[in-house]
Amino acid sequence: METKKYSSYAQIELELEILKVERELNIKRIVLDVEKTKESLLPQNVLKGFIGDYKSIFSNYSGKIINIALSLVINWILKRKRGH
C-alpha cells in the first residue's frame, strides 16, 4: 500500500472521518450477517430449506417418480388380489 501525503490537517481529518464511517459500516454488515446466520439456523428455517431443496429436486423428476410409484402400487395391488 502506498503511503499518502497530506498537505493539511483538514485532509487528515477528512481521511480519518471516512475511515471511521467505513469501519462503522463494516461492523453493521458483520452484525447483519450474524443475525441472518442465526435466523437461518432456527429449526423452522432449516426445515423449510430442507423441504425446499427436496421440492426442487422432486419437481424436476416428478413425472418419472409418479410413474414408478404408480407401477409399484399397481403391482402390489395385483399381487394382493392373486394371494401372493
N, C-alpha and C positions, 0 to 999 in steps of 0.2 A: 504494500500500500504506500502510495506516495504521500510524503508529508506536506501538509498545507501551510501556506504562508499567509499570514493575516497582516493587513496594513493598519487595522484599528481594533480597539477593544469592542466596538459595536459589531464588527464581523464575528469576533469570537463569541460574543453573547448571542448573536443570531444563530450561529452554528450549534451552540450548546442548547438553545431552545428547540431547535429542530431535532437534535438527538434525543432530548427529553420527551418530545411528543412521539417520536418513533418508538422509543422504549415503552411508553405507556400503551401505545397501540399494539405492540408485540405482546405485552403482558395480557391485554384484553383478549387478544386472539388465542393465547395459550389457555386462559380461563375458559373461553367459549369452547375450545376443543376438548378440554377436560369435561365440561358439562355435557357436551354431545356424546362423549365416550361413556360417561356414567349413564346417560339416558339410554344409549344403545345396548347397554349391558343389563338393563332391567329385564326381569323374566318375561314379561309380556312382549317386549320388543324383540327379544331373542327368539321367542316362539313365532312371532309374526315374520321375522326374517327367515326362519327355518321353513315355515309353511310357504312363504312366498317363493323361495328357491325351488321347492318341490312342485309348486303350481306351475312355474315357468318351465321346468323340465318336463312335467307330465303334459302340459299343453302342446308341446312340440310332438309328442308321441301318443296323444290321446286316441287317435283312430286305431292305431296298432294295438294299444293296450286294451281298448274296448273289444276289439275283435278276438284277441287272445282270451280275455276274461269270459267273453260270451261263449266261445267254443268250449272252454273248460267247464262252465256251468251246464251247458247242454249235454256234454259227455257225462258229467256227474249225474244229471237227472236221468239220462238214458240208462246208465248202469244201475241206478237205484230201482228203476222200473223193471229191469230184467232180473233183479235179485242178486247181483254180483256184489 
